[in-house]
Amino acid sequence: MTTIADVAREAGVSVSTVSHVINGTRRVSPATASAVKAVIDATDYHPNVVARSLKTASTRSVGIAISAIANPYFTDIICSIETECARLGMMIFLSDTQDDPARELQVLTALHQRRVDGVILAPSPDPERRALAYLQATRLPCVLVDRTLDPAFDQVGVNNREAMRELVDYVAGLGHRRIGYIGGHPGFQTTLERIVGYRDSLARLGLAFDERYLVNGAASTASAAEATHALLSLPDPPTAIVTGNNMATIGAMRAVRARGLHVPADISIAGFDDFEWADCFEPRLTLVAQPCEEIGRRAAFLLMERIAAPEGARRTVRLDAALRLRDSCGRPR
C-alpha cells in the first residue's frame, strides 16, 4: 500500500508538503502541487482517513437520518446530499428513522458515537422533541430538511403554504367548489403548513371551509386510499381532491379506480410532490414539484458551514416549489 512518505519521496518533496497539498492547509507553488498530484494519481494513493481523524478530531463523515428512504421524494434529496458531500470529500452514513421518535433518538446516538462531523435530519413528529434536545445538548452540528420546525437549527425546506395555495387556486379556477384535502401525518410541520395553504386559498376565493373534506392520515398509500373512500362516500362528495404528499396521491388514485371512477372525468386529483413517473399515470398527474436537488445541495452546504463555524448564526432557507400542470384536473361535471 502506498504511503504518504512514498508519495513525498517520488515527488521529491517533504511529507508535510504532500499533506498541505492534500488538505489545502498551506499555499504550495502550482508546480509543486501539480507534481504531487501527478504522483498521487499514478500511485493511486488514498489518505488514511482514520489516522487523520485521530489528529484532527474529524472523521470527514456525515450522518443522514431521514424517514421513509423508499419514498422517491426523500431518495432524490439523499442522492443530492451524497453528491455534494462527495464533492466536498465527505462520506455519509444513512439510516432510516421510520418516523419513530424512539428509533430516531437511537439513530442519532449511534451516529454521534461513530463520531460523524455532523447530521442532516428530517425530524419525526415527536411532541417531546427528544432528538432536537439531544442535538442541542451534544452540540452536534445539524441541518434539518423538509420539516423546518426550529430556528435554533439550520434548516432547508420549501414554501409549503404558498405552493399549496397556488395548487388549490388552480383547482378552484376550473370551477370546483367542493375540494377535498388528504394530508399527511398531523404531527409534521409540512402537513400543518400545507393545510394552512389549503384553507388560505378557500378563504381568499370565498369558498366555505367544510371540515368533512379535510382528512389527515399517515404518509402511506393505504391510509390515503381509506381517506379517499371516506370522502367519496359523503352525501355530497368533493368534485376534486388535493393531496398533501406523493403517497397520498397514489393512494387516492387507487381508491378512485377501485370505485370504477375515472380521473378527471368523474373527479379531479392534484397533489404535492412530483415524482419521476408521475407522467406515466393515465392521466398524467398535476403535481407540485419540490426542488429536491437544491434542497439536498443547500443542506449539505449549510452543514459544512456549521461544522466549520459551530457558533455562527443559524439560517432557515425556504425554496419555491413549481406547479406542474398535466391532465388529472378538469372542470366539474
C-alpha positions as CSV (number, residue, x, y, z in Angstrom):
1,M,0.0,0.0,0.0
2,T,1.3,3.4,-1.0
3,T,2.0,5.7,2.0
4,I,2.3,9.5,2.2
5,A,6.1,9.0,2.6
6,D,6.2,7.1,-0.7
7,V,4.4,10.0,-2.4
8,A,6.8,12.5,-0.9
9,R,9.9,10.5,-2.0
10,E,8.6,10.1,-5.5
11,A,7.6,13.7,-5.9
12,G,10.9,14.9,-4.3
13,V,9.2,16.9,-1.6
14,S,8.7,16.6,2.2
15,V,5.9,14.7,3.8
16,S,4.5,18.0,5.2
17,T,4.3,19.4,1.7
18,V,2.3,16.4,0.5
19,S,0.0,16.9,3.5
20,H,-0.5,20.6,2.6
21,V,-1.4,19.7,-1.0
22,I,-4.0,17.1,0.1
23,N,-5.6,19.2,2.8
24,G,-5.1,22.7,1.4
25,T,-3.7,23.8,4.7
26,R,-0.9,26.0,3.3
27,R,-0.1,27.5,-0.1
28,V,2.1,25.4,-2.3
29,S,3.5,26.5,-5.6
30,P,1.5,25.4,-8.6
31,A,4.4,23.4,-10.0
32,T,5.0,21.5,-6.8
33,A,1.3,20.9,-6.2
34,S,1.0,19.6,-9.8
35,A,4.0,17.3,-9.3
36,V,2.5,15.9,-6.0
37,K,-1.0,15.4,-7.6
38,A,0.6,13.6,-10.5
39,V,2.3,11.1,-8.2
40,I,-0.9,10.6,-6.2
41,D,-2.8,9.8,-9.4
42,A,-0.1,7.5,-10.6
43,T,0.3,5.5,-7.4
44,D,-3.5,5.6,-6.6
45,Y,-2.6,6.9,-3.1
46,H,-5.5,7.3,-0.6
47,P,-5.1,9.2,2.6
48,N,-5.6,7.3,5.8
49,V,-8.9,8.9,6.9
50,V,-9.0,7.1,10.3
51,A,-5.4,8.2,11.2
52,R,-6.1,11.7,10.1
53,S,-9.3,11.8,12.2
54,L,-7.4,10.9,15.3
55,K,-5.3,14.0,14.8
56,T,-7.9,16.5,13.6
57,A,-10.9,15.2,15.6
58,S,-12.7,15.0,12.2
59,T,-13.9,11.8,10.5
60,R,-14.8,13.5,7.3
61,S,-18.2,11.8,7.6
62,V,-21.8,13.0,7.8
63,G,-24.9,11.2,9.1
64,I,-28.2,11.3,7.3
65,A,-31.3,10.4,9.4
66,I,-34.3,10.5,7.3
67,S,-37.6,8.7,7.4
68,A,-39.1,6.6,4.5
69,I,-36.0,6.1,2.5
70,A,-38.2,4.2,0.0
71,N,-40.1,7.5,-0.7
72,P,-38.9,8.9,-4.0
73,Y,-39.0,12.4,-2.6
74,F,-36.5,11.7,0.1
75,T,-34.5,9.4,-2.2
76,D,-33.9,12.4,-4.5
77,I,-32.8,14.6,-1.6
78,I,-30.5,11.9,-0.2
79,C,-28.8,11.5,-3.7
80,S,-28.2,15.2,-3.9
81,I,-26.8,15.3,-0.3
82,E,-24.5,12.4,-1.1
83,T,-23.3,14.1,-4.4
84,E,-22.5,17.3,-2.7
85,C,-20.8,15.6,0.3
86,A,-18.7,13.5,-2.1
87,R,-17.6,16.7,-3.9
88,L,-16.5,18.1,-0.6
89,G,-14.6,14.9,0.4
90,M,-17.2,13.7,2.9
91,M,-18.6,10.2,3.3
92,I,-22.1,9.6,4.5
93,F,-23.8,7.2,6.9
94,L,-27.5,6.7,6.0
95,S,-30.2,5.5,8.4
96,D,-34.0,5.3,8.2
97,T,-35.7,6.7,11.4
98,Q,-39.0,5.3,10.2
99,D,-40.6,8.5,11.7
100,D,-40.4,6.8,15.0
101,P,-39.2,9.2,17.8
102,A,-37.5,6.4,19.8
103,R,-35.7,5.0,16.8
104,E,-34.8,8.5,15.7
105,L,-33.0,9.1,19.0
106,Q,-31.3,5.7,18.7
107,V,-30.1,6.6,15.2
108,L,-28.7,10.0,16.3
109,T,-27.0,8.5,19.3
110,A,-25.3,5.8,17.1
111,L,-24.2,8.4,14.6
112,H,-22.8,10.6,17.3
113,Q,-20.9,7.6,18.8
114,R,-19.4,6.9,15.4
115,R,-18.0,10.5,15.5
116,V,-19.7,11.9,12.5
117,D,-18.9,15.5,12.0
118,G,-22.5,16.5,11.6
119,V,-26.0,15.3,10.8
120,I,-28.8,16.0,8.3
121,L,-32.1,15.2,9.9
122,A,-35.8,15.1,8.7
123,P,-37.3,15.2,12.2
124,S,-40.1,12.9,13.3
125,P,-43.4,14.0,14.7
126,D,-42.2,13.9,18.3
127,P,-44.1,16.3,20.6
128,E,-41.3,16.0,23.1
129,R,-38.6,16.8,20.5
130,R,-36.2,14.4,22.1
131,A,-33.9,14.2,19.0
132,L,-33.6,18.0,18.8
133,A,-32.9,18.2,22.6
134,Y,-30.1,15.6,22.2
135,L,-28.6,17.5,19.3
136,Q,-28.5,20.7,21.3
137,A,-27.1,19.1,24.4
138,T,-24.3,17.4,22.5
139,R,-23.7,20.4,20.2
140,L,-23.5,18.1,17.2
141,P,-23.8,20.2,14.1
142,C,-27.1,19.6,12.4
143,V,-29.3,20.8,9.5
144,L,-33.0,20.0,9.4
145,V,-34.5,19.2,6.0
146,D,-38.1,19.3,4.8
147,R,-39.6,19.8,8.2
148,T,-38.4,23.3,9.2
149,L,-39.7,23.5,12.7
150,D,-37.0,25.0,14.9
151,P,-35.0,28.2,14.1
152,A,-32.4,27.1,16.7
153,F,-31.1,24.9,13.9
154,D,-30.0,25.5,10.3
155,Q,-32.9,24.2,8.1
156,V,-33.9,23.8,4.5
157,G,-37.4,23.4,3.1
158,V,-39.9,24.8,0.7
159,N,-42.6,27.4,0.9
160,N,-45.3,24.9,1.6
161,R,-48.1,27.3,2.3
162,E,-47.6,29.3,-0.9
163,A,-47.3,26.2,-3.1
164,M,-50.4,24.6,-1.7
165,R,-52.3,27.9,-2.1
166,E,-51.3,28.1,-5.7
167,L,-52.4,24.4,-6.3
168,V,-55.8,24.9,-4.7
169,D,-56.3,28.2,-6.6
170,Y,-55.7,26.3,-9.8
171,V,-58.2,23.6,-9.0
172,A,-60.8,26.2,-7.9
173,G,-60.2,28.1,-11.1
174,L,-61.5,25.2,-13.1
175,G,-64.9,25.6,-11.3
176,H,-64.6,23.2,-8.4
177,R,-66.3,24.4,-5.2
178,R,-66.2,21.1,-3.2
179,I,-62.5,20.5,-2.9
180,G,-61.4,17.6,-0.6
181,Y,-57.9,17.5,1.0
182,I,-55.9,14.5,2.1
183,G,-53.0,15.4,4.3
184,G,-50.1,13.6,5.8
185,H,-49.3,12.9,9.5
186,P,-50.8,15.7,11.6
187,G,-47.6,16.0,13.6
188,F,-45.5,17.1,10.7
189,Q,-44.8,20.8,10.2
190,T,-45.2,20.2,6.4
191,T,-48.7,18.8,7.0
192,L,-49.7,21.9,9.0
193,E,-48.3,24.4,6.6
194,R,-49.9,22.8,3.6
195,I,-53.3,22.7,5.4
196,V,-52.9,26.4,6.1
197,G,-52.3,27.0,2.4
198,Y,-55.4,25.0,1.5
199,R,-57.6,27.0,3.9
200,D,-56.0,30.2,2.8
201,S,-57.0,29.6,-0.7
202,L,-60.6,28.7,0.2
203,A,-60.9,31.8,2.3
204,R,-59.5,34.1,-0.3
205,L,-61.8,32.7,-3.0
206,G,-64.8,33.0,-0.8
207,L,-65.3,29.2,-0.5
208,A,-66.6,27.9,2.8
209,F,-64.3,25.5,4.7
210,D,-66.1,22.2,5.3
211,E,-64.2,20.1,7.9
212,R,-65.7,16.9,6.4
213,Y,-63.5,17.5,3.3
214,L,-60.2,17.7,5.3
215,V,-58.8,14.3,6.3
216,N,-55.3,13.6,7.8
217,G,-53.6,10.3,7.9
218,A,-50.2,8.8,7.7
219,A,-47.8,9.2,4.8
220,S,-48.9,5.9,3.2
221,T,-50.9,4.8,0.2
222,A,-53.2,2.6,2.4
223,S,-54.3,5.4,4.7
224,A,-54.8,7.8,1.7
225,A,-56.9,5.2,-0.1
226,E,-59.1,4.8,3.1
227,A,-59.4,8.6,3.3
228,T,-60.4,8.8,-0.3
229,H,-63.1,6.2,0.1
230,A,-64.5,8.2,3.1
231,L,-64.6,11.4,1.1
232,L,-66.3,9.8,-1.9
233,S,-68.9,8.2,0.4
234,L,-70.2,11.6,1.7
235,P,-73.7,12.6,0.6
236,D,-72.2,15.5,-1.4
237,P,-68.7,14.2,-2.2
238,P,-65.9,16.6,-3.4
239,T,-65.6,17.1,-7.1
240,A,-61.8,17.4,-6.7
241,I,-59.3,16.0,-4.3
242,V,-56.0,17.7,-3.4
243,T,-53.3,15.6,-1.7
244,G,-50.5,16.7,0.7
245,N,-47.8,14.2,-0.4
246,N,-46.9,11.7,-3.1
247,M,-48.0,8.6,-1.2
248,A,-51.4,10.3,-0.7
249,T,-51.7,10.9,-4.4
250,I,-51.1,7.3,-5.3
251,G,-53.5,6.1,-2.6
252,A,-56.2,8.4,-3.8
253,M,-55.7,7.3,-7.4
254,R,-56.0,3.6,-6.4
255,A,-59.2,4.3,-4.4
256,V,-60.8,6.2,-7.3
257,R,-60.1,3.4,-9.7
258,A,-61.3,0.8,-7.2
259,R,-64.7,2.5,-7.2
260,G,-64.9,2.4,-11.0
261,L,-64.4,6.2,-11.4
262,H,-62.3,8.0,-13.9
263,V,-59.9,10.9,-13.5
264,P,-60.6,13.6,-14.4
265,A,-64.0,12.8,-16.0
266,D,-65.6,11.8,-12.6
267,I,-63.2,13.5,-10.2
268,S,-60.1,15.7,-10.4
269,I,-56.9,14.9,-8.5
270,A,-53.9,17.1,-7.9
271,G,-51.2,16.9,-5.2
272,F,-47.9,17.8,-3.6
273,D,-44.6,16.1,-4.6
274,D,-43.9,15.5,-8.2
275,F,-42.0,12.2,-8.9
276,E,-40.2,10.8,-11.9
277,W,-43.0,8.6,-13.2
278,A,-46.0,10.9,-12.5
279,D,-46.4,11.5,-16.2
280,C,-46.7,7.7,-16.7
281,F,-50.1,7.6,-15.0
282,E,-53.2,7.7,-17.1
283,P,-54.0,10.5,-16.9
284,R,-50.7,12.3,-16.3
285,L,-50.8,13.9,-12.8
286,T,-50.9,17.5,-11.9
287,L,-48.5,18.0,-9.0
288,V,-46.4,20.4,-7.1
289,A,-42.7,19.8,-7.8
290,Q,-40.3,20.4,-4.9
291,P,-36.6,21.3,-5.8
292,C,-35.2,18.1,-4.2
293,E,-31.7,18.5,-5.8
294,E,-31.4,22.1,-4.5
295,I,-32.8,21.1,-1.0
296,G,-30.1,18.4,-0.7
297,R,-27.3,20.7,-2.1
298,R,-28.2,23.5,0.3
299,A,-28.5,21.2,3.3
300,A,-25.0,19.8,2.7
301,F,-23.5,23.2,2.2
302,L,-25.1,24.6,5.3
303,L,-23.8,21.6,7.3
304,M,-20.3,22.2,6.1
305,E,-20.5,25.8,7.2
306,R,-21.9,24.8,10.6
307,I,-19.1,22.3,11.1
308,A,-16.5,24.9,10.2
309,A,-18.2,27.6,12.4
310,P,-20.3,26.0,15.2
311,E,-21.3,29.3,16.8
312,G,-22.4,31.1,13.7
313,A,-26.0,32.5,13.2
314,R,-28.5,29.8,12.2
315,R,-30.2,30.1,8.9
316,T,-33.6,29.0,7.5
317,V,-33.7,28.5,3.7
318,R,-37.1,28.4,2.1
319,L,-37.2,27.4,-1.6
320,D,-40.0,27.9,-4.1
321,A,-41.9,24.9,-5.5
322,A,-43.3,24.7,-9.0
323,L,-46.7,23.7,-10.2
324,R,-46.6,21.0,-13.0
325,L,-49.9,21.2,-14.9
326,R,-50.8,17.9,-16.6
327,D,-54.1,16.1,-17.3
328,S,-55.6,14.9,-14.0
329,C,-57.7,18.0,-13.4
330,G,-60.8,19.1,-15.4
331,R,-64.0,21.0,-14.9
332,P,-66.6,19.5,-12.6
333,R,-69.5,17.7,-14.2
